[in-house]
Amino acid sequence: MVSQVFKTTEEKMHSSVNVLREQLASIRTGRASPALVEHVKVDYAGTPMPLIQLAGISAPEASLLVISPWDRSTISIIEKAILKSDLGLNPSTDGNVIRIRIPSLSEERRQELIKVVHKRIEERKIIIRNLRHEAVNEVKTLEKNKEISQDDSKRAQDQLQKLTDRYIMETDKVGKDKETELMEV
């Protein structure tokens, strides 16, 4: 029973860190990366879809993204979606592909992006702590129902705290890596 609580909690914490990685990948640095735009929502036939489902995205140069829609009629809606996103990018099209020049970041913009990174990290830490809280409550319920002993409950809570600390540290590391990437000129 306790092992199932650990397994479920660890899976959720791991998933939370992966979501953070995806979120941080969409924060632009000075260089072009398909991850920057692949999750931009495009309103296709009345349904919001991630850009990656509508086009191929490549980065042939360090400061250029090329988006090749599979259906040429979607070029204008993809272009509008990129303009509406909070990425601050200006797409240009030649009728077949969309090109996006990635401008270098100013120091001020880098600091703004670092604040966004810190906010996302803190959100993930709160989620991880809430997962620990839920798991501890489950363990306490097991103890209350006499399914585990008080000693087992205490040990389980200690292990949950160690698990939480490990994922909090991993979250910090992911954030520090992104911060370092943002500060590269």
C-alpha positions in Angstrom: 0.0 0.0 0.0 2.7 2.5 1.0 4.8 1.4 -2.0 1.9 2.3 -4.3 1.7 5.7 -2.7 5.4 6.2 -3.4 5.2 5.0 -6.9 2.3 7.2 -7.8 3.8 10.3 -6.1 7.2 9.8 -7.7 5.6 9.4 -11.2 3.6 12.7 -10.7 6.7 14.5 -9.4 8.8 13.2 -12.4 6.0 14.3 -14.7 6.0 17.8 -13.1 9.7 18.2 -13.7 9.2 17.1 -17.4 6.4 19.7 -17.8 8.8 22.3 -16.4 11.4 21.3 -19.0 8.9 21.7 -21.8 7.8 25.1 -20.5 11.3 26.3 -20.2 12.1 25.0 -23.7 9.5 27.4 -25.1 11.3 30.4 -23.5 13.6 31.8 -26.2 17.2 32.3 -25.7 19.4 33.9 -28.3 19.4 31.0 -30.7 16.7 29.4 -32.8 15.1 26.1 -31.6 12.0 24.4 -32.9 10.8 23.9 -29.3 10.4 27.7 -29.2 7.2 27.6 -31.4 6.1 23.9 -31.6 3.5 24.4 -28.9 2.0 27.6 -30.2 -1.7 27.0 -30.5 -3.1 27.5 -34.1 -6.8 27.7 -34.6 -7.2 25.2 -37.4 -10.8 24.5 -38.5 -12.1 25.8 -35.2 -9.9 23.6 -33.1 -6.8 24.9 -31.4 -3.8 22.6 -32.4 -0.1 22.8 -31.5 1.9 24.1 -34.5 4.0 20.9 -34.6 0.9 19.0 -35.7 0.4 21.3 -38.7 3.9 21.9 -40.0 7.5 20.8 -40.0 9.8 23.1 -38.0 13.5 23.4 -38.5 16.4 25.6 -37.5 18.8 25.7 -40.4 20.8 28.6 -38.8 21.4 29.7 -35.2 19.1 32.7 -35.7 16.5 31.3 -38.1 13.5 29.1 -37.8 11.8 27.7 -40.9 8.2 26.4 -40.7 6.9 24.3 -43.6 3.2 23.8 -43.3 1.9 20.5 -44.6 -1.2 22.3 -46.0 -0.2 25.6 -47.7 -3.6 27.1 -46.9 -2.7 27.2 -43.2 0.2 29.6 -43.7 -1.8 32.7 -42.8 -3.4 31.2 -39.7 0.0 29.9 -38.5 1.5 33.3 -39.1 -1.3 35.0 -37.1 -0.9 32.5 -34.2 2.8 33.2 -34.0 2.2 37.0 -34.0 -0.5 36.6 -31.2 1.8 34.4 -29.1 3.8 36.1 -26.3 7.1 35.2 -27.9 7.6 38.6 -29.6 8.5 37.0 -33.0 7.8 38.5 -36.4 7.2 35.8 -39.1 7.6 36.4 -42.8 6.4 34.2 -45.5 7.1 33.6 -49.2 3.9 31.6 -49.8 5.5 28.2 -49.2 7.3 28.5 -45.9 7.4 30.8 -42.9 10.7 32.2 -41.8 11.3 33.7 -38.4 14.5 35.6 -37.6 15.4 35.2 -33.9 16.8 38.5 -32.8 19.5 38.6 -30.1 18.2 39.3 -26.6 18.9 42.6 -24.9 20.1 42.5 -21.3 16.7 43.9 -20.1 14.8 41.1 -22.0 17.2 38.5 -20.5 16.3 39.7 -17.0 12.6 39.6 -17.8 12.9 36.0 -19.1 14.9 35.0 -16.0 12.0 36.3 -13.9 9.6 34.2 -16.0 11.9 31.1 -15.4 11.9 31.7 -11.7 8.1 32.0 -11.6 7.7 28.7 -13.5 10.2 27.0 -11.2 8.3 28.2 -8.1 5.0 27.0 -9.6 6.5 23.5 -10.1 7.9 23.5 -6.6 4.5 24.3 -5.2 3.0 21.4 -7.2 5.7 19.0 -6.0 5.1 20.1 -2.4 1.3 19.6 -2.9 2.0 16.1 -4.2 4.0 15.4 -1.0 1.2 16.7 1.1 -1.4 14.5 -0.7 0.9 11.5 -0.2 1.5 12.2 3.5 -2.3 12.4 3.9 -2.7 9.0 2.2 -0.1 7.5 4.5 -1.8 9.0 7.6 -5.1 7.6 6.4 -3.5 4.2 6.1 -2.2 4.6 9.7 -5.5 5.8 11.0 -7.2 2.7 9.4 -4.7 0.5 11.1 -3.3 -0.7 7.8 0.2 0.3 8.7 1.9 0.9 12.0 2.9 4.3 13.4 6.6 3.5 12.8 5.9 2.6 9.2 3.9 5.8 8.8 6.8 7.9 10.2 9.3 6.1 7.9 7.1 6.6 4.9 6.7 10.4 5.7 10.5 10.7 6.0 10.9 8.9 2.6 8.3 11.2 1.0 10.3 14.2 2.3 13.5 12.9 0.8 11.7 12.2 -2.5 10.3 15.8 -2.4 13.8 17.2 -1.7 15.2 15.3 -4.6 12.7 16.6 -7.1 12.9 20.2 -5.7 16.7 20.0 -6.3 16.1 18.6 -9.8 13.7 21.5 -10.5 16.3 24.0 -9.3 18.9 22.4 -11.6 16.7 22.6 -14.6 16.1 26.3 -13.8 19.8 27.0 -13.3 20.6 25.4 -16.6 18.0 27.6 -18.4 19.2 30.7 -16.6 22.8 29.9 -17.7 21.5 29.4 -21.3 19.7 32.8 -21.2 22.7 34.6 -19.9 24.9 33.3 -22.8 25.5 36.1 -25.3 
